[in-house]
Amino acid sequence: EASHHIASFLSSPSSDIRLVSLRCLKDLEAFQLAPDIEPLRKDPDPEVKKMANELLDQWKIRAKYGDGLEAFGDEALPLDRLLQIANEMDAQDFLLSPGRQAFVKRLGETVPVSNYIFGEEQVKKILLPHLNPQQTESLKELGEVDFSYELKEEKVRFRAHVFYEHNGLAAVFRLLKNDWLGMSELGLPQVVATFSEWKDGLVLIGGPTG
């Protein structure tokens, strides 16, 4: 079978060949070869590593939710289902807007949830029912509104920002973690741990937002 032959190149010493092999397997939707791709999650080449993680995560979601987002056609996919997917993908943000795929942002990278393209009316059906009258009025007057949203069964909270962009109504949901990360998990140097021991002075920490 062609897909198995292509998979044999995943162990090639050339990162270009490994990357092309991944793209071919994605086009062939060779889900059964996920175990062969799994080692590339830690590939030394960042582009290969990114491609492998995106592909495997997409396949995982499709395997769990059957036909995936495509099965809903023009109907409104429940917001809870979308946010549950984002949570399972360990995302920091979930991004939804018309005319494009839904994306999650994690570890500084933006990753598509699936290949499904959301329509303008579909996005409205997903988002607007979750706004109360006051929030709906603010959206009309200001073009944007902020509110909190919770997946009660998952005990996961999100900070939501719904707004109008050139394509129509869009939203960004920021996942609010309940667990505090340690120094090593945050990738911080040990010297940062000593800051709390200082009796005076000022510590300034700068960096990109988002």
N, C-alpha and C positions, 0 to 999 in steps of 0.2 A: 504494500500500500504506500502511496506517495507520502502521506503524513509521517509514517514510521521512517521512511528513508530520509525525510527532511530532519526529523528529530535526531538522527545520528550525527548531524552537524552541530548540535547544541554544545558538544564538548570540544569543538574546534578551538585551537589556540588563537584564532583570529576573532577579535571582537566584532568585526564587520560581518563575518559569516554567521556568528551567533545571533546577531541582531536581525539579519535578513531571515534566518531560520525562524525566529520568533514571529516575525511579521507574516511569513507564509503560513505558519501554524494558526495564527489568529484568523487569517482569511479563510482557511480551511475549517475553522471552528473545531479543531481537533481536541475536544475536551478530554478525551480518554488519555491524552499524553501529558496531562497536568503533572503527574509525578516526575516525568522527565524534565519538566521546566522548573520544578521546585528548587533545585540547587542554584539556579540562576538568580534567585532572590538575593543572594549574597555575592553576585558576580563582581569582580574587581572593576569592571568597566561601568561607570555610572549610568550610561545610556542603556546598556543591556539590562542592568539591575532594575532600572525604572520601568522598562518595557515588560520585564518578567513579572514584576509586582502588579502592574496595572492589569495585565492579561489574566493572571491567576485570580486576582480579586474580582474581576468582572465575571469570570467563569464560576467562581464560588457563589456569587449573588444569583446568577442565572440558574445554577443548579438548585439553589434553595427555593427560589420563587418561580420555578417552572419555566414558562415562556418569558419570564422577565417582565419589564415594563411594557413591552410591545403588546402583551396580551390584553391590555386595557384599552387599546385603540384610542378613540377620541374621548373616552370617559375620563373622569377625574380620578386619578390615583390617590388613595387616602394619604394625607400628609403624614400620618403616623407611620405608614409603611415606608415612605421615603426616608424619614428621619431614623427609623429603625435600621435601615440599610446603612445610613451614614454612621450610625453608632457602631455597627458591626465592622465597618471598615476603619474604625478607630480614627475618625476624622476630627479635625478641629472646626471646620466650617462645612456647611452644605449650601451649595449655590444653585438656585433655580431661576431660569429666565426663558422667555419664549424664543423659538427659532434656533435652539441649540440643545445640547445634551445637559443633563443634570451632572454637576461636578461635586466632588468633595476635595477639600484642601487638607493635607496632612504633611507634617514634616517639611513645610515650605513648598510642597509640590501640589499642583492641581491635577486631579485624576478623574476621568469620566466614570460615572457609575455604570453606564451602558451606552449603546449606540443610538438609543431612542431619542428622537427630537421632539421636544414639547411644543405644542401650539399655544398661541396667545390666549385663546378662550380656555384651554385646558389648565393653564397656569392660574387663571382667575378662579376657576372652579376649585382648585386645590387650596388657594390661599384665602380668598374672601370670606368663606364661611367661618373662619377662625377669628375674625375681627368683631369686636362688639360695636354697637352704634357709635360710641365716642371715637373709637379708633378708625372706623370707616369714614367718619366726618373729617378727622385729622388727615387721613390719606387723601381725601378729595381736596382739602384746602392747601395742604403743605406739600403734597406729592410724596410723602413718606410717613412712616409711623414705626415706632419701636414697641415691642411687647415681649413678655416671657411666655414660653411654651414648655409643657412637660409631657413626657411619655410616662404615664403613671405606672404602668405595668413594669417598665424598665427602670423606673426611678431615675430618669435622666432628664435634665433640664437644658433648655436652649434659650439664648437671647436672640430674638428675631428682629430683623430690619427689613420691612417691606417697602418698596419704593417703585416709582415709575422711571423707566429708562427709555431710550429711543425705540426699543422693540415692544414695549408694553410693560405690564406689571412684572416685577421680579422680586426676589427675596434672598437674603443671606441669613442662615441660622448658625450661630456660634454655640458649639457644645460646651456646656459648663461642667467641668469635671468635679466630681464629689471627692475624689482621692487626691491628696497632696503628693506631689512627686518629690523624690529625694534629690540630693545634690548630684549624684552620679547619673540619675535618670534625666536630669535637666542638662547634663553635660557641662556643669559649672566647675571651675577649678576649686580646690579645697580652701584656697585663701578667702573665698567668699564667705565661708562658714565663720570666719573670725570677725566679720563685720559686726555681728551682734554683741561682741565682747568689748567693743570700743565705747568709751565713756563720753567722748565728745568728738566733734568733727562732723563733716558732711560727706556722704557717699552719693555720687551721681552715677547713674547707670543709663546709658543711652543705647539706642538700637532701632531697627525698623519696626513699624507698627503692623498690625494685622494678625 
